[in-house]
Amino acid sequence: MAATYGAPGVYIEERPSGSMPLQGVGTAVAAFVGFTAAYNAELGDPTDPDGVKPQLITSWPQYERIYGGFAPGILLPHAVKGFFENGGGICYIVRIAGANAKAEPRALPAAGRKDLETLTVQALDPAATLDIVIEQQPPAEGQEPSPDFTLKVVQGGQVIEEHTGISVGKGQRAADRVINERSKLIKVEVHNAQGLSLAERIPATGTYNLPATPPAANGVSPTQFEGSEATRTGYAGLAIADDVTMVAIPDLITACTKADGSVDYELYLAAQGKLVDWCESSRTKMAILDAPPGLNAQQALEYRSTLAKDSAFGALYYPHVVVQNPLARPGATNGDRFMTVPPSGHIAGVWARTDATRGVWKAPANEVIRGVTRLETDVTTGEQDLLNPSQVNCIRSFGANGIRIWGARTLAATDQSWRYINVRRLFIFIEESIRRGTQWVVFEPNDADLWARVRRTVAAFLNGLWMQGALVGATADQAFFILCDESNNPATSVDDGKLVVDVGLAPVKPAEFVVFRISQWQGGTDTAE
């Protein structure tokens, strides 16, 4: 209602502007679902002791502090590392809690009889890789060996703990008493070896490795990756993280690998299909899918055919990539120094990097993948001639030009207007920006004045995108249109409480096939008459 004035004087009124500027939403937020080495609730979410709810991570060191870094048998840490290496800045971690993993104990032989076990050592953290070093001062000439010894705990080549003057007997210096009270890394159990003196029962000198124990991924059903929105678990729990735009499940292959090393492809396919369906139902997220490892080009083509998905909300990448194994011990052979990992984490990082440097409308292709040593399988041009039309995005090695993403297609097979990843992601960006930026319109008087304000708001936003190169057209009128007047808001629609705005966009599409037509030309000379 208009203000009324009684006394003479100067009055100030604040009037709403004709439009409310739209703020573009973020597009480079990823989510990774899988297994982690550990979970520190104090650094993560104290109300989530199992760490199964989505957790926001902004750097690799932060991930290491909360989730424990790398561990054998799990792939999510490699995906997260690849994401940050390739330009990613923000991601959510959705931890799948399997059975509680316990470190495998290591029995140490007695110095007097190597066939007898005298001391069992077990790491407190199953994700830790430790070396146990047993040392004993050699006896002086003519003296009996000492029943005391030194136990050192080495991690990463550094001595972290040293327990000196301990024995396998009883008393104040008993090994189990000293270590189990003081150590933050290991616990021990002393065995009674009959017929041996204390000096003979001490552990044999040497170095004993305690390898990290992988989380118990076996027995975890791929359906657990989906989780539940109600319990905030799995990727369904990302309902509380509405800024996520890309989702990957790199540890799906971990859960689908049988004890004999074979892959249950039916479970793998079913889980990937569910993820694509979920992303499509959200309308704001895209699934980055990993083709199974170990496939040649023909097998990858057959896998895509079996993955019967026709959706613009998923993208499939092939092959897997080879990276340095961060858990390899010094002096390891090439087979242990390198490992094959799914590419989805690295791909998500490239998507984020492209968004930051060029914009979400630029196809995330012909971009170098960082942190990769080589590819599991080299793809030829002839092989890609078959894979690309079937919506399999290839990663290829171009020698000195690096390892590059050489495909930008979604899984959309029928509707070719959604063929390209950047087109689908551009529309997600625009739609979500408009949705969030026009909340002020709700419950406003639905009249011509409101229609004009909405047109101005959306037009200003789209004009900015057109000027940045996101939309095609020599003029703004060629790039987009906005219709919001009585033609699409008749009285019957207004009476129903509806405000309808029709928006048309001309998105920029990538030059996927570049053709130079070259011929001989007999020109450049004039003939005098």
N, C-alpha and C positions, 0 to 999 in steps of 0.2 A: 504494500500500500504506500502511496506517495506520502512523504513527510509533510506535516503541517507546522506552521510557524506562528507564534504569537507575538513575541517581543521583537522590535527592530534589532538588527545586528547582522553579523557575517556568519554564515553557516557553511560547513563542509559536508559534502555528500560523496560517498564512494559508489561508483556505478560499475557493474560487471562489464568487461570488455566484450566486443562483438563475438569473439571466439576464444576457445581455450587451446593453447598450443599442445600438439601431440608430442610425446617423448617416445622415441624408438626403444623397443624392448631389447634386452640382451639376446644374442643368438648363439653364443659360444660356450654354453654351459653343458658339460657332459655328465653322464652318470655311468658308473661301472659296477656291475653286480658280479660277485664271486667270493672266493675264499681269501682270507688274510692270514698272515703268520701268527698274529696275536691281536689283542685289543686292550688298550689302556683307557678304561672308563674315566679316570681322573682327568686325562687330557682330552678325551672325547666328550661324551655326554654322560654325566654321573647318573642320570635317571635311566640310562640304557646300559646296564652292566654287561649284556651280551653283545652290544654294538651292532644290532641288527637293523636299527633305524638309519635312514639316510643321514650321512655326516658330510658337512661341507669341508672341502680341502682346497687350499690355495697354493700349495707347493709340495714338492717331493719330500723335503726334510720334515714337513708337518705330517705327511703320510707315514714316514718312518717312525716318528715319535709315537703316533697313535696306534698304528697297525703293525709295527715291527719290521717293515722292509720286506726283503725277499725271503723265500723259504722254498725248499725243494717240493716239487709236485704241485705247485699252484702257479697260476698265470696272471691273476689280477695285478700283482705288483708290477709286472713287466708292462702291462697295458697302461697303468698310471704313469710309470716312468716315461714311457713313449709319448704319452699325452703331453706332459710338461716339456719334454725335450723338443717337441715339434711346435711349440708355441701356445699350448693350452694354458689357461690361467686359473680357471675355476672348475671344479668337478665335485660330484657327490659320490661317496662310497657307500654301497649297500652290501653289507657283509652277510654271507650265508653261513650260519653257524652249524657246522657238522657235529659229529660226536667229538667229545673232548679229546684232543690229542695229548698223548703223554710221551715224554722223551724215552727212547729206548735205553735201558741200563747197559753198562759195559763192565764185564767181569775182568778183573786183572789177575794174572797168574802169580803164584807165590815164587819168591826168589829161589827157595830151596827145591821146589818141585813145580815145573811149569805146567803140569797137568792138573794142578789143584788151583781152585779159585780162592783167593784170600780177601779180596776187596771188590765190591761192586760200586761203581760210580754212575750217577744219573744227573743229567742237567735239570735244573729247576724250570728253565724256559725251553719248551720243546722246539722253539724256532731258532735257538742259539746253536752255532757250530763252535765247539770247543776242542781244545787239545789238553790232555792231562799228562803232565810230565812228572815222572817219578825219579828222584835223585837220592843217592846215598853216599855219604862220605866213606871212601875206602878205608879199611882198618890199617892201623900202623903195623909194621912188621912184628910178627909174634903175638899180635892181639886178636881177640875174637871179633867178628863183625858186630857192629852196633845194631841194636834192635830199633833204632830210630831212623826215620827217613823224611824227605821233603816232598811235598806234593804242590805242584804249580798248576794254575789254571791259565791257559793261554787262549786269547781270542783275537783274531785278526793279526796274529804275529806279535801281540803285546801280552806280557805277563800281567794279568788282572788281579790275581790272588796268589799268595804264597804262604803255605802252611809248613813251618819248619819244626823239627824235633818231635814229630808225632810217631806213634807206634800202633800196632794192631792189638796191643794188650789192653788192659783196663787201667783206670786211673785218670789223673788230670790231663795227661797228654795223649789219651786214646784218640785215634783218628776220627772215629764216628762222633765222639763227644765234641772235639775241637771244631771239626768242619761243619757238622750239622748245626752248631750254635752260631758260628761266625760267617759261614759262607753265604753269599747272595747269589751264587751261580750253580752250585752243585750240592748234592747230598750223597752220603756214602753208607754202606753197610759192610760190617766186618764179618767174615766167615771164620768158623773154627776149623782149622786144618789139624787133624789129629796126628800126633807123632812128630811134629816139627817144633823147633824152638822158635821163640819170638823173632830172632834174627832171620830164620829161614822162612818165616811166614810173611815178612814184609813184601810188598809188591815188587816184582822184578823191575829193575830200572829200564826206562825207555819212555817213548811218547805214544799215547793212546788217543785216538780220535773219537770224539762224540759228535756224530753228524746230526744236523738239524732234522727234526721229525716233521714231515709234512702234516698239515691239518687233515683230519679224517674226512676226506672228500668222498671216499667210497661209501656207498649206501645212501648218499644224498640224492634224492630224486630231482630230475630237472624241473619238475613242477614247483620245487621250492624256490627256484629263481623268480617265478611269478609272484609268490608270496600273497599278501593280503593287505588291502588298503586299510582295513579295520585295525590290524595289528602293526601297521607301518613296516611291513617286512617285504623283501623282494622288490622287484621294480614296480609292483603295484603300490608300494609304500611311497613312491615318488609323488604321490598325490599332494604331499605336503611340500614338495619342491617344484612349484609351478614354473620356475625359471629354467628348468632343464629342457634342452632342445634336442639332445642326441643321447641314445642309450646303447650300451654294449654289454655283452655277457661273455667276456673272454674265457672264463672258467667253465663254460658249458662243455667244452671238450674234456675237461678234467672229470666232470661228473658222468659223462657218457662213455668214458673209456673203461672197458672191462678189465678184470684181473689179468687176462691173457694178453692185454695190450690192444685188442681189437676195439673198434668203435661201434657203438649201438646207433646206427644212422637213423633209425626210426625215432628214437627219443630225441636225437639231435634236431631232426627236421621238425618234430612236433613242437619243441621248445622255441625254435626260431620262428615258426609260424605264429605261435601265441604272442611272441614279442611284437611282431609286425602288426598283428590284429590290435594289440593293446595301444601301440603308438597311433594307429589309424583312428581308434576310438577317441584318443585324447585330442587329436587334430593339432597338436602343438609340438610333437616330438617325432624324430625319425630314428629308426633302428639301424645300427651299423652292424652288419652280419659278417661273420668269418666263414668262408668255405672250410670244410674239414681239412685237416693236414694230410699230407702224403698223396694228394691227388695229382694226376697229370691233367693236361688240358681237356682230353676227352672225358675223363671222369668228372672234372669240374662242370663240364657242359651237362652231363647226365644228372649231376647233383642239382643244378639249377632247374632242370626239367622236373625233377622229383619235388623240389620245393615249389609247390603249386601256389605261388602267391603273385597276384596281379595288383600291386599296391604302390603308390607313390611315397609311402611312408617308410620304406625300407630300401637299403642299398647293400649289395653283396660284393665282397672283395676277395680276390684270389691273386697269388698264393700267399702262404704264410711267409714270415720274414725270419731271418737268422740274426741273432744278436749275441753279444758277448755274455757268457754265463757269469753273473756276479758271484756265484757260489763256488766257482772253480778253484781248486786248491793250487798253490804254486807248483809248477812243473807238470800240470795236467796235460794230457794229450789233446789234440785238436777236437776230438770227439767230445771231450768234457769242457773244453774252453768256450764252446759255442753251443747255443741251443735255439730251437725253433719255437716261435711264439706266434699267436694270432695277431693279425695286423690292426685290429679294430682300435686299439689305444692310440697307435701312431696316426691312424686315419683321422680319428677325432681331433687330435692335435693339429693336423693340417687343416681341417675344417675351421678350427678356431683361429689359426694363424691367417688363413685366407680372409675370414670375416674381419679381422683386425686391420689387415694391410690393404685389402681391396674392397671388401664389403660382402654381405651375404649373397648378393646377386652375382658374384663371380663364381664360376664353376670351380670347385676344389680339385682341380686336375692340372696336369703338367706342373706339378709341385714336387720338389724333392722331399723324400722322407729322411729325417735325421735319425741318427742312432741305430742304423741298420748296417750290418756287415755285408750281407748278400741276401738273395732270395732262396727260399726252399726249392723252387722250380723256376727256371727261366722260361718266359713266355715269348714265342716268336710272333711276328706280324701275321703270319698265316693262321696261327692258333687264335690270335685275337680277332681275326676276321670272323671266326665262328662264335667266340665268346661274347663279344661286344653287343651284337644284335639280340642276344639272349639275356641282356641285362647283367652280365658278369663284368664287374670293373676290375681290370687287370692292373697289377703293379709290375712294372718292367724296369730292367736295368739297361741303361744307355751308356755304359762305359764311363768315360770321363765326364759325361753330363749327369751322372748320378742315377740313383734309384728313384723313379718317379711314379706317381699315381697317373695311370693312362686311361682313365675312364671316369665318367661323371653321370652315370645313369641310375635311375631308381628302378624298382622292380615293376613299374607300370608297363604292361605289355599291350593293353588294349587302347587306352586313351593316351595317344602320343603327345597331347598337350602337357602332360605331366612326366615326360620322358626324362627330364634333367633334374639332378639334385638341387641345383641352385634355384630353379624355378619354384620347386615345391617349398624350399626353405625361405625364399623371398616372400611367398604368399603367407607362410606361417608368420613371418616377421611382421608383415603389413597387417594381417588380420588381428594378431595379438596386440600390436601397438594401437590399432584403432579401438579394439575392445576395451583395453585398459584406459586409454586416453579419453574415452567418451562416457565414462561412468557418470559424469556430471549431468548428462542429458536425461537420465532416468527421473521421472516424475516432474519434469519441466512442462509448462503449458505447450501442448502439441499444436502449434500454429505456424504460420508462415515465417514469423520472426525466428523461431527455433530452427526451422528448416534451413534458413539462410545461414544461421550461425554454424550449424553442422556442416554445411557445404564449405564454408570458409575454413573451418578447422581441418577437415580432411584434405581439402585442396592445398592448403599450405604445407601439410606433411608430404603429400604425394609430389608436389612441385619440387620440394627439396630433394626427394629421391630421384626424380627425373634429371635434375641438374647434376646429380652425382653419377649418373650413368646407369641407374638401376632399371630404367624404363626406356623403351624404344620410341623414337619420334623426333621429328625436327622441331616440333613445338609441343608445349604441354598438352594442347588439345588432342594431339595425335598420340600422346603417351597414356592418357587416362581420361575418364569421364566420371562425373558424379551427378546422379539424379536424385533429388529430394525435393519434391514439390507436390502439388495437388494431383499430378498424373499418377504417381505411385503411392499417394497417401489420400485416397478418397475419404469421404465422410464416414463411410462404413468401417474403414480400417482405423480411423481416428477414434471412432466410438468404441472399438475393441481395445483401445489403449496401445495401438501399435504405431511405431514410427519406422518407416521403411526407407532405407538408403541404398540405392543401387550404385555400385562402383565397378568400373571396368578398367583393366590394366593391360598394358602391352609390355610384358616382361622381356628383358634382354636374354638371349639364348646363346650358348657357346658355339663358336665356330669349330664344330667337331671334325668336319672333313674339309680340309683346305686344299683346293685344286687350282693349280697353275696350268693354264692352257698355253702351251708354247709351240710356235711354228716358225718356219723360216719366212723371212720378210725381205722381199726384193724392193727395198725403198731407200730413200735418202739421196737419190740422184734426179736431176732434172734433164730433160731432153730438149735441146735447143732446135728450133726450126728455122 
